[in-house]
Amino acid sequence: MLPGTIVKSGAGHDAGRFYLVVKADHDAVYIADGKRRKLEAPKRKNRRHLCRTTQTVEIEQITTNQQVRRVLWPYNYGGESLDVS
C-alpha cells in the first residue's frame, strides 16, 4: 500500500471505516481520517487489518485534515461503494 491509497479497516474498533494512507512501512501503514486520526498523529495499523481499495489520491496535495475529510466523506458517510480487495 502506497501513500495516498484509500483503505478500509477490516479489524479493530474502527472496522468498516475508510482511511487515507499517509505513510507506509514494511509491516505497517500510518492512516488518517482527518477527524479521529489527524495528519499530525496518524494511527499505526497492521497491513493485514486493512482492505485495499482501487482509489488513490495525490498525497502531496493533501495538506490539511479538512481535505482528508472531504476526500473520505463519500465513502464513510455518502454511501459510495468501492471495490475492496
N, C-alpha and C positions, 0 to 999 in steps of 0.2 A: 504494500500500500504506500503510495506516494503522497507527499503533502498536497493538499487540495482535493483529495478524494472525499466524497460524501459516503459515510458508513452508517450502518445501523447496528446498535448494540444488541447482541443476542443473549447476553448473560449479565447477571447482576441486578441491582436495584433499578438501574436505568434501562433495562431490557425494552426494546421496541422504539427507543428514541434515536433520532438521527443526529450525527455529529460531523464536524469537519476535521479532517486530519491536519494538524498543524505541523507536526514533526514526526519523523519515523526513525526508529532504532532497529537493530537486527531482530529483537524478540518482542518489542512493544512499540506502540504508537502513542502519541500525545494528541488528545482530541479536545475540541472546544465546541460549545453551542452558543456562546455569546451571552448566556443568562446565568445558568448554574455554574458552568465552567467557562471562564473567560480566557481570552487570548493571553493575558498576563500570567495565568496559572492553569494551564491545560491539564487534563486528567491523563495519567499514565494508564494505559489499558493493554492487556494482553491481546495480541493479534487474533488468537483463537476465539476470543469472545466477541469478535466483530464480524459482520457480514458486509462484504464489499459491494458497492453499487457501481453502475456504469457511469455515474455522473461525477464530473470533476469541475473545479473552478481554478482560476489562476490565483494561487495563494499570495502572490506578490501584490495583487490588487486589493486583498482583504486586509485592512489595517485597523479596523475598529470592531468592537463587539456588536454594534448595531448592524454592520454589514454582514457579519456572520449570521445574526438572527434573520436578516432579510433573505439570505440565501437558503437557510434551512426551514423557514416558515412554511412553505408549501408542503414539505414532507412531514413535518411534525404536527401541523395543525390544519393544513388545507386539503387533506385527503389525496394528495398527489401520490400516485403509485410509482414505484421504481423496480427495475429488475435487480433483485438481490441474489447474489450467488454465495 
